[in-house]
């Protein structure tokens, strides 16, 4: 059973979301303030769902502390702030999805289901070495340079898997949005460019070519 930690200060909405998530079969622990949630960061859970505008410790600060403890834990932001800048800021800070209020509770359930399936899907016992630099462990969703673990967010790792699966093939931004964010993602495709920038910075020996006006391509050639 997946365990979800929900942080939402509006008690009525909190209760509704807990009901829907539990009805889906998830174990849910909910909080109405960021400081109470922070005390539980070191506990075992599979997903955080965070409101951004909290009365004490806001969602942006909370995700920093969550990611400091475990870079790979997936996070969904929910917020009434719905500009492209707000969404990109949330994704830059490591969230895997962003849902703007108001939304239907079933939308959150569906996005949660898809995210958990993507992050925790069962893989074969499969490791590969790319560019003679990086070892990819698909079971553990980890990347190594020698003995050093390179910290990737869930979405960064999903992007890496996607370009590996499509070696030497051109991938449009729309294709990458569907593969990494899901078909139900609505927002600017600029998030793809930002994700590529972060992956290039963390994995400088992976050559990700920009196809201007279209998207990207990965070729297994060292820079």
Beta strands, then each sheet from edge to edge (+ up, - down):
strand 1: 3-7
strand 2: 27-31
strand 3: 47-51
strand 4: 74-79
strand 5: 97-100
strand 6: 127-130
strand 7: 134-137
strand 8: 142-145
strand 9: 148-150
strand 10: 171-172
strand 11: 207-211
strand 12: 215-219
sheet 1: 2+ 1+ 3+ 4+ 5+
sheet 2: 6+ 7- 8+ 9-
sheet 3: 10+ 12- 11+
end
